[in-house]
Amino acid sequence: MQKHILIVEDEPAIRDMLAFALRKGDFVPICAADGRQAQECIAERVPDLILLDWMLPGSSGLELARRWRRDATTRAIPIIMLTARGEENDRVGGLEAGVDDYVVKPFSARELLARIRAVLRRSREDDEDGSVQVGALRIDGAAHRVFADEAGTAQPIPMGPTEYRLLHFFMTHPERVYTRTQLLDHVWGGSVYVEERTVDVHIRRLRKTLEPHRLDAMVQTVRGAGYRFSTAV
């Protein structure tokens, strides 16, 4: 089944170019010029992935990414940010907003399609993961949901797809220290170029997600070595 990709881009020429590249790559493009049109498209059909321009009229791409990560309907949709901003702080800002990947303009259609397939492949692997429980944290792999067991009740913990993958890897490999490079290989995949600082950003976001349930201390920093997931806090 062909994957549906939502393009949120206000420049008609770029939007048409992206749609053409997606059709050549055997994807189905859905086009929106701003956040309002994007919401209408999502209401009509939830896409498999969103290509999101940083600079948009009205709500910026960052604002839309943050909004979609808070919404149950769009929380698990992978987002790739398209932008001319190449500075490290800008890339980190996009990641902290919940973006899964970041492509700096100008880029080739071949590079973009490779990034899309890599992100979709990681999401597909998430779906195939089983359930796991460590302490009060539980992942329902079939439902693709995370729960905190509190006072005999299961409290859902909403999180984005990258944090979900990171948590699942930690929970299936507890009590072992992993370097940033190892986490990049296991969680992001060795064939995808991602900076090591990306790991730190998503670790912070994962801890922030777990903090209301007092489970953030399970994600531990091992000074000079990397990160460990442990119930011994």
BAFI-3210 file (N, C-alpha, C; in Angstrom, 3 decimals, decimal comma, padded with zeros to 6 digits):
// residues 233
n [1|2|3|4|5|6|7|8|9|10|11|12|13|14|15|16|17|18|19|20|21|22|23|24|25|26|27|28|29|30|31|32|33|34|35|36|37|38|39|40|41|42|43|44|45|46|47|48|49|50|51|52|53|54|55|56|57|58|59|60|61|62|63|64|65|66|67|68|69|70|71|72|73|74|75|76|77|78|79|80|81|82|83|84|85|86|87|88|89|90|91|92|93|94|95|96|97|98|99|100|101|102|103|104|105|106|107|108|109|110|111|112|113|114|115|116|117|118|119|120|121|122|123|124|125|126|127|128|129|130|131|132|133|134|135|136|137|138|139|140|141|142|143|144|145|146|147|148|149|150|151|152|153|154|155|156|157|158|159|160|161|162|163|164|165|166|167|168|169|170|171|172|173|174|175|176|177|178|179|180|181|182|183|184|185|186|187|188|189|190|191|192|193|194|195|196|197|198|199|200|201|202|203|204|205|206|207|208|209|210|211|212|213|214|215|216|217|218|219|220|221|222|223|224|225|226|227|228|229|230|231|232|233]
n.u [000,850|000,567|002,277|001,006|002,004|002,113|002,649|003,694|004,042|004,602|005,522|004,657|006,177|008,183|006,572|005,280|007,496|008,302|006,039|006,116|008,549|007,857|005,785|007,276|008,791|007,007|005,153|002,199|001,417|000,135|-000,991|-000,446|-000,665|-000,341|-000,685|-003,440|-004,611|-003,208|-004,218|-006,824|-006,350|-005,307|-007,505|-009,140|-007,671|-005,345|-001,943|000,924|003,381|004,860|006,061|007,493|007,701|009,895|009,506|006,512|003,427|001,471|001,195|004,354|006,553|007,775|005,979|003,724|004,722|005,114|002,447|001,239|002,565|001,437|-001,125|-003,376|-004,151|-002,167|000,246|001,964|002,811|005,481|007,710|009,408|011,499|011,803|014,114|015,950|017,640|020,644|022,171|023,501|022,049|019,546|018,856|018,775|016,688|014,550|014,498|013,890|011,328|009,992|010,486|011,405|013,395|015,661|016,085|018,207|017,803|019,527|018,377|018,681|016,310|016,754|018,141|016,152|014,097|015,447|015,743|013,039|012,256|013,920|012,986|010,327|010,862|011,978|009,736|008,067|009,449|009,071|006,372|006,536|007,704|007,622|005,751|006,840|007,922|009,322|009,906|007,741|007,107|005,567|005,335|003,022|003,293|001,685|-000,386|001,137|001,737|002,595|002,712|002,341|002,378|000,489|-000,482|-002,042|-003,375|-003,255|-001,596|-001,629|001,215|001,876|003,963|006,385|007,378|010,214|011,102|009,675|010,882|013,467|012,979|011,916|014,145|015,893|014,394|014,352|016,964|018,090|020,063|022,556|025,284|025,257|026,955|026,682|027,106|026,558|023,841|022,837|023,326|021,706|019,110|018,542|019,703|022,418|022,775|021,862|022,634|023,103|023,663|025,634|024,761|022,078|021,132|021,349|019,421|017,009|017,097|016,705|014,105|012,739|013,088|011,687|009,134|008,668|008,865|006,489|005,427|007,252|009,327|011,527|014,109|014,963|016,223|019,420|022,397|025,678|028,565|031,028|030,722|028,114|024,704|022,292|019,657|017,790|016,276|017,329|017,653]
n.v [-001,196|002,198|004,891|007,805|011,113|014,119|017,320|020,327|023,343|026,640|027,794|027,614|026,554|025,000|023,253|021,905|020,693|018,948|017,312|016,115|014,677|012,890|011,405|010,151|008,554|006,666|007,410|008,919|012,172|014,777|018,013|021,091|024,570|025,992|026,038|025,859|024,668|022,307|021,129|020,645|018,734|016,643|016,065|014,970|012,769|010,916|011,322|009,261|010,329|013,549|016,241|019,134|022,554|025,005|027,853|029,341|030,968|032,580|030,224|028,954|026,308|025,089|025,700|024,297|021,668|021,294|021,530|019,346|017,235|017,272|016,478|013,754|012,515|013,097|012,626|010,397|010,559|010,569|013,325|015,305|017,999|020,673|023,029|026,123|026,757|026,040|026,028|024,701|025,208|025,769|023,310|021,725|023,019|022,303|019,515|019,416|020,324|018,159|017,035|014,437|014,120|016,124|018,162|020,100|022,836|023,736|020,567|017,303|015,426|012,729|012,473|013,373|011,443|009,208|009,884|009,966|007,288|006,046|007,075|006,145|003,437|003,030|003,632|001,557|-000,608|-000,101|-000,802|-003,523|-004,319|-006,023|-006,278|-004,932|-004,767|-002,870|-002,407|000,093|000,929|000,322|-001,023|-001,377|-003,141|-003,919|-002,045|000,168|001,918|003,607|003,027|003,990|002,260|003,026|002,975|000,699|001,281|001,863|004,426|006,309|007,352|009,844|010,131|011,053|009,483|009,057|009,215|007,069|004,895|005,093|004,698|002,099|000,643|001,062|-000,189|-002,834|-003,421|-003,197|-001,891|-001,644|000,208|002,526|004,135|007,362|007,011|004,270|004,256|005,815|004,080|001,860|002,886|004,957|003,954|002,786|003,639|006,177|009,586|011,222|013,674|013,327|014,905|014,904|012,681|013,512|015,529|014,086|012,380|014,232|015,044|012,629|012,159|014,394|013,706|011,462|012,505|013,626|011,300|010,472|008,860|009,529|009,313|006,810|006,858|007,228|009,188|008,317|009,455|010,421|008,125|007,392|006,528|004,895|002,612|001,958|000,422|000,820|003,418]
n.w [000,000|-000,886|000,713|002,283|002,098|003,740|002,580|003,825|002,833|001,813|-000,546|-003,854|-006,045|-004,825|-003,422|-005,538|-006,718|-004,672|-004,512|-007,040|-006,843|-004,801|-005,991|-007,991|-006,364|-005,590|-003,675|-002,213|-002,568|-000,453|-000,357|001,371|002,096|004,414|008,043|008,643|006,345|006,468|008,810|007,966|005,984|007,542|009,121|007,217|006,249|008,003|007,621|006,644|007,051|007,632|005,762|006,645|006,328|007,724|007,775|007,649|006,711|009,234|011,640|012,544|011,312|013,523|015,599|014,696|014,757|017,514|018,384|017,078|018,281|020,762|020,347|020,297|017,914|016,037|017,257|016,889|014,284|012,040|011,537|009,220|009,059|006,817|005,833|005,447|007,390|008,802|011,077|014,155|016,553|015,522|014,394|016,678|017,983|016,311|016,727|019,444|019,341|018,517|016,075|013,779|011,870|009,875|007,215|005,339|003,184|000,145|-001,127|-002,588|-004,560|-004,331|-001,886|-000,132|-000,509|000,438|003,143|003,911|003,501|005,359|007,825|007,761|007,731|010,257|011,815|011,030|012,034|014,699|014,987|014,822|017,137|020,280|023,397|026,540|029,944|032,537|035,797|036,893|034,393|031,280|028,018|025,511|022,836|020,636|020,645|020,470|022,596|025,678|029,157|032,599|035,538|038,162|041,428|041,013|038,673|035,124|033,704|030,808|028,857|026,843|023,962|021,470|018,296|018,110|020,774|021,735|020,385|021,445|024,200|024,091|023,209|025,402|027,455|026,646|026,887|029,597|032,373|031,194|029,914|027,275|024,659|023,011|020,276|019,960|020,640|018,560|016,396|017,087|017,538|015,691|013,378|011,465|008,839|008,545|008,705|011,611|014,065|017,078|019,180|018,886|020,270|022,954|023,012|022,608|024,783|026,855|026,218|026,527|029,281|030,269|029,489|031,073|033,595|034,981|036,029|037,773|036,892|035,511|036,486|035,852|033,441|033,024|033,281|032,604|033,559|031,266|029,800|028,744|028,463|030,585|031,323|034,126|036,990|039,417|041,294]
ca.u [000,000|001,348|002,245|000,543|002,911|001,585|003,625|003,240|005,017|003,846|006,030|004,060|007,176|008,809|005,520|005,097|008,691|008,240|004,975|006,618|009,547|007,165|005,106|008,332|009,231|005,880|004,376|001,032|001,553|-001,016|-000,366|-001,046|000,157|-000,157|-001,156|-004,884|-004,852|-002,642|-005,184|-007,943|-005,892|-005,175|-008,863|-009,697|-006,908|-004,103|-000,849|001,940|004,548|004,671|007,183|007,055|008,601|010,102|008,929|005,174|002,580|000,673|001,955|005,594|006,693|008,066|004,729|002,874|005,301|004,799|001,012|000,923|003,099|000,541|-002,431|-003,390|-004,314|-000,952|001,449|002,862|003,166|006,846|007,810|010,706|011,508|012,513|014,464|017,226|018,431|021,575|022,942|023,268|020,984|018,279|018,560|018,390|015,352|013,592|014,416|013,200|009,915|009,387|010,774|012,168|014,565|015,889|016,745|018,549|017,751|018,905|018,622|018,278|015,152|017,268|018,406|014,886|013,411|016,189|015,384|011,652|012,210|014,579|012,080|009,208|011,357|012,088|008,377|007,551|010,102|008,392|005,121|006,814|008,263|006,685|005,504|007,889|007,692|010,441|009,405|006,399|006,930|005,129|005,051|002,124|003,805|000,604|-001,112|002,125|001,475|003,413|001,906|002,955|001,504|000,449|-001,536|-002,908|-004,002|-002,309|-001,696|-000,933|002,265|002,013|005,305|006,625|007,932|011,634|011,212|009,148|011,940|014,560|012,541|011,799|015,491|016,368|013,665|014,736|018,396|018,312|021,255|023,789|025,639|025,430|027,476|025,825|027,279|025,830|022,410|022,534|023,300|020,596|017,798|018,356|020,168|023,754|022,790|021,320|023,541|022,514|024,705|025,576|024,004|020,674|020,821|021,145|018,136|015,904|017,161|016,039|012,665|012,217|013,014|010,608|007,883|008,521|008,957|005,240|005,142|008,411|010,080|012,616|015,407|015,356|017,121|020,552|023,632|026,902|029,542|032,167|030,464|026,905|023,424|021,856|018,280|017,860|015,307|018,095|017,852]
ca.v [000,000|003,422|005,763|009,157|012,084|015,477|018,380|021,626|024,247|027,755|028,160|026,686|025,865|023,960|022,267|021,092|019,871|017,880|016,384|015,362|013,723|011,849|010,501|009,335|007,603|005,765|007,899|009,730|013,474|015,590|019,328|022,166|025,773|026,564|025,179|025,637|023,658|021,040|020,550|020,133|017,498|015,613|015,685|014,137|011,526|011,026|010,890|008,362|011,151|014,958|017,094|020,402|023,694|025,779|029,186|029,296|032,085|032,229|029,381|028,432|024,861|024,676|025,756|023,195|020,414|021,201|021,298|017,981|016,291|017,278|015,969|012,287|012,064|013,329|012,462|009,340|010,745|011,078|014,651|015,730|019,445|021,196|024,395|026,685|027,006|024,937|026,157|023,634|025,584|025,630|021,881|021,270|023,552|021,461|018,217|019,591|020,532|016,863|016,616|013,183|014,307|017,522|018,254|021,500|023,263|022,918|019,130|016,585|014,543|011,423|012,542|013,481|010,148|008,307|010,246|009,552|005,821|005,670|007,389|005,212|002,109|003,010|003,575|000,207|-001,496|000,111|-001,547|-004,945|-004,581|-006,607|-005,573|-005,102|-004,020|-002,739|-001,654|000,644|001,323|-000,780|-000,723|-002,275|-003,074|-004,032|-000,773|001,233|002,870|003,487|003,219|003,964|001,580|003,841|002,615|-000,326|001,709|002,134|005,796|006,446|008,368|010,227|010,503|011,015|008,218|008,872|008,891|005,709|003,957|005,175|004,039|000,656|000,070|001,056|-001,150|-004,185|-003,575|-002,464|-002,074|-001,627|001,553|002,680|005,430|008,055|006,366|003,008|004,561|006,236|002,885|000,963|003,536|005,694|003,154|003,180|004,180|007,536|010,517|012,046|014,115|012,726|015,769|014,529|011,751|014,292|016,226|013,153|011,932|015,268|014,999|011,408|012,398|015,343|012,970|010,539|013,225|013,714|010,002|010,229|007,740|010,075|008,910|005,514|007,165|007,727|009,596|007,757|010,465|009,975|006,853|007,407|006,473|003,584|002,526|001,110|000,623|001,149|004,869]
ca.w [000,000|-000,973|001,874|002,030|002,696|003,767|002,355|004,332|002,214|001,255|-001,870|-004,821|-006,871|-003,995|-003,138|-006,742|-006,882|-003,678|-004,906|-008,190|-006,347|-004,037|-006,928|-008,623|-005,356|-005,307|-002,548|-002,565|-001,911|-000,067|-000,267|002,161|002,026|005,741|009,122|008,563|005,321|006,949|009,746|007,179|005,339|008,571|009,519|006,150|006,236|008,767|006,746|007,204|007,381|007,303|005,379|007,236|006,146|008,954|007,639|007,091|007,144|010,409|012,568|011,975|011,345|014,897|016,369|014,258|015,259|018,950|018,513|016,655|019,259|021,925|019,941|020,234|016,529|015,245|018,080|016,413|012,872|011,860|010,928|008,697|008,877|005,652|006,198|005,002|008,605|008,977|012,304|015,119|017,475|014,812|014,278|018,017|018,230|015,607|017,400|020,714|019,045|018,227|014,703|013,738|011,026|009,567|005,911|005,075|001,792|-000,909|-001,022|-003,792|-004,402|-003,910|-000,452|000,581|-000,535|001,329|004,513|004,130|003,629|006,615|008,926|007,690|008,099|011,716|012,347|010,764|012,992|015,984|014,989|014,942|018,448|021,222|024,645|027,540|031,173|033,466|036,931|036,714|032,997|030,419|026,617|024,786|021,475|019,656|020,622|020,285|023,669|026,885|030,362|033,923|036,492|039,371|042,387|040,448|037,420|034,041|033,217|029,514|028,750|025,432|023,530|020,034|017,793|018,415|022,197|021,881|019,962|022,411|025,426|023,858|023,206|026,781|028,280|026,240|027,179|030,843|033,218|030,407|029,468|025,830|024,234|022,049|018,972|019,976|020,598|017,184|015,545|017,429|017,527|014,446|012,249|011,032|007,478|008,571|009,364|012,666|014,977|018,408|020,101|018,741|021,349|024,182|022,902|022,798|026,178|027,653|025,945|027,138|030,721|030,519|029,329|032,198|034,870|035,753|036,656|038,645|036,326|034,702|037,039|035,283|032,324|033,798|032,621|033,165|033,168|030,478|029,118|027,929|029,151|031,067|031,821|035,307|038,068|040,617|041,260]
c.u [000,884|001,174|001,833|001,418|002,286|002,724|003,031|004,297|004,250|004,329|005,506|005,086|007,840|007,808|005,306|006,287|008,690|007,191|005,420|007,617|008,884|006,444|006,105|008,835|008,139|005,161|003,181|001,163|000,200|-000,450|-001,173|-000,092|000,423|-000,743|-002,636|-005,218|-004,325|-003,607|-006,382|-007,575|-005,811|-006,552|-009,495|-009,001|-005,608|-002,954|000,108|003,189|004,238|006,006|006,778|008,094|008,693|009,340|007,591|004,397|001,697|001,518|003,206|005,607|006,972|006,802|003,796|003,392|004,971|003,317|000,661|001,468|002,239|-000,805|-002,393|-003,473|-003,001|000,339|002,458|003,262|004,605|006,834|009,244|010,621|012,354|012,832|015,787|018,138|019,336|022,387|022,545|022,109|019,614|017,884|018,102|016,994|014,275|013,407|013,655|011,709|009,218|009,610|011,655|013,414|014,539|016,656|016,950|018,506|019,088|019,264|018,147|017,056|015,597|017,532|017,101|014,155|014,112|015,848|013,966|011,585|012,847|013,664|010,891|009,640|011,484|010,712|007,780|008,169|009,490|007,139|005,342|007,376|007,191|006,513|006,625|007,522|008,949|009,955|007,978|006,116|006,544|004,855|004,138|002,500|002,721|-000,152|-000,191|001,921|002,343|002,531|002,798|001,950|001,567|-000,752|-002,555|-003,631|-002,919|-002,556|-000,944|000,087|002,424|003,461|005,430|007,313|009,401|011,829|010,697|010,226|013,075|014,196|012,448|013,171|016,038|015,704|013,977|016,228|018,732|019,663|022,571|024,032|025,862|025,968|026,483|025,904|026,511|024,322|021,990|022,412|022,052|019,228|017,527|018,765|021,488|023,807|022,305|022,285|022,776|023,634|024,520|024,753|022,505|020,249|020,527|019,792|016,979|015,926|016,447|014,529|012,025|012,076|011,868|009,249|007,612|008,426|007,642|004,875|006,289|009,209|011,285|013,991|015,858|016,281|018,311|021,746|024,819|028,044|030,729|031,929|029,238|025,655|023,063|020,405|018,265|016,742|016,012|018,439|018,296]
c.v [001,244|004,286|007,176|010,139|013,465|016,470|019,685|022,645|025,367|028,195|027,164|025,906|024,736|022,857|021,341|020,180|018,695|016,841|015,518|014,293|012,582|010,869|009,598|008,266|006,654|006,119|008,703|011,072|014,113|016,972|020,304|023,350|026,399|025,614|024,876|024,569|022,295|020,352|019,960|018,817|016,353|015,129|014,765|012,785|011,747|010,500|009,936|009,121|012,576|015,588|018,520|021,492|024,491|027,099|029,096|030,542|031,655|031,471|028,855|026,911|024,348|024,662|024,606|021,866|020,233|020,887|019,854|016,942|016,252|016,640|014,460|011,782|012,102|013,005|011,483|009,496|011,246|012,417|014,891|017,229|019,813|022,662|024,818|026,959|025,816|024,993|025,089|023,971|025,469|024,165|021,320|021,772|022,736|020,119|018,334|019,850|019,227|016,360|015,367|013,270|015,726|017,578|019,722|021,774|023,906|021,438|018,478|015,723|013,177|011,404|012,564|012,145|009,144|008,591|009,771|008,050|005,368|005,919|006,438|003,803|001,995|002,923|002,191|-000,791|-001,340|-000,753|-003,033|-005,315|-005,141|-005,756|-005,871|-004,273|-004,040|-001,854|-001,188|001,091|000,116|-000,266|-001,809|-002,169|-003,116|-002,718|000,416|002,339|002,559|003,806|003,252|003,310|002,323|003,440|001,663|000,067|002,035|003,538|005,923|007,571|008,720|010,584|010,343|009,730|008,002|008,530|007,473|004,676|003,916|004,459|002,529|-000,013|-000,008|-000,058|-002,598|-004,448|-002,836|-002,781|-002,121|-000,212|001,547|004,076|006,093|007,400|005,060|003,243|005,023|005,028|002,049|001,606|004,260|004,881|003,680|003,827|005,617|008,440|011,387|012,418|013,521|013,576|015,477|013,592|012,515|014,997|015,282|012,514|012,941|015,219|013,758|011,586|013,348|014,658|012,066|011,246|013,323|012,427|009,569|009,003|008,222|009,639|007,547|005,692|007,910|008,088|008,983|008,634|009,859|008,701|006,901|007,397|005,030|003,701|001,531|001,431|000,977|002,631|005,381]
c.w [000,000|000,273|001,462|002,816|002,603|003,617|002,863|003,925|001,514|-000,117|-002,900|-005,633|-006,093|-003,701|-004,325|-006,976|-005,924|-004,055|-006,077|-007,737|-005,586|-004,957|-007,634|-007,662|-004,900|-004,009|-003,070|-001,840|-001,605|000,243|000,569|002,152|003,392|006,789|009,047|007,531|005,761|007,904|009,014|006,502|006,339|009,024|008,488|006,078|006,992|007,905|007,448|007,627|006,952|006,931|005,729|007,026|007,438|008,892|006,915|007,510|008,308|011,417|011,878|012,031|012,747|015,744|015,990|014,796|016,735|019,162|018,160|017,616|020,524|021,624|019,749|018,799|015,763|015,985|017,492|014,949|012,778|011,116|010,478|008,427|007,664|005,923|005,588|006,186|008,873|010,246|013,316|016,057|016,821|014,696|015,616|018,359|017,549|016,282|018,705|020,518|018,681|016,823|014,724|012,876|010,492|008,266|005,575|003,578|001,408|-000,718|-002,319|-003,498|-003,897|-002,410|000,333|000,631|000,379|002,785|004,838|004,355|004,937|007,802|008,937|008,086|009,615|012,354|012,166|011,735|014,371|016,070|015,225|016,308|019,375|022,469|025,637|028,762|032,018|034,608|036,680|035,285|032,155|029,013|026,072|023,312|020,426|019,522|020,401|021,328|024,879|028,092|031,603|034,866|037,819|040,225|041,777|039,180|036,396|033,503|031,886|029,542|027,271|025,113|022,024|019,612|018,127|019,877|022,464|021,512|020,971|023,702|025,236|023,850|024,629|027,592|027,891|026,448|028,475|031,473|032,434|029,900|027,956|025,534|023,281|020,676|018,900|019,920|019,211|016,268|015,803|017,224|016,210|013,221|011,719|009,670|007,415|009,329|010,348|013,622|016,362|019,375|020,006|019,866|022,631|024,171|023,199|024,183|027,073|027,454|026,564|028,649|031,073|030,422|030,527|033,550|035,627|036,479|037,582|038,195|035,518|035,196|036,518|034,082|032,902|032,920|033,352|032,668|032,430|029,690|028,216|028,792|029,502|031,520|032,961|036,291|039,380|040,574|042,625]
res [m|q|k|h|i|l|i|v|e|d|e|p|a|i|r|d|m|l|a|f|a|l|r|k|g|d|f|v|p|i|c|a|a|d|g|r|q|a|q|e|c|i|a|e|r|v|p|d|l|i|l|l|d|w|m|l|p|g|s|s|g|l|e|l|a|r|r|w|r|r|d|a|t|t|r|a|i|p|i|i|m|l|t|a|r|g|e|e|n|d|r|v|g|g|l|e|a|g|v|d|d|y|v|v|k|p|f|s|a|r|e|l|l|a|r|i|r|a|v|l|r|r|s|r|e|d|d|e|d|g|s|v|q|v|g|a|l|r|i|d|g|a|a|h|r|v|f|a|d|e|a|g|t|a|q|p|i|p|m|g|p|t|e|y|r|l|l|h|f|f|m|t|h|p|e|r|v|y|t|r|t|q|l|l|d|h|v|w|g|g|s|v|y|v|e|e|r|t|v|d|v|h|i|r|r|l|r|k|t|l|e|p|h|r|l|d|a|m|v|q|t|v|r|g|a|g|y|r|f|s|t|a|v]
***
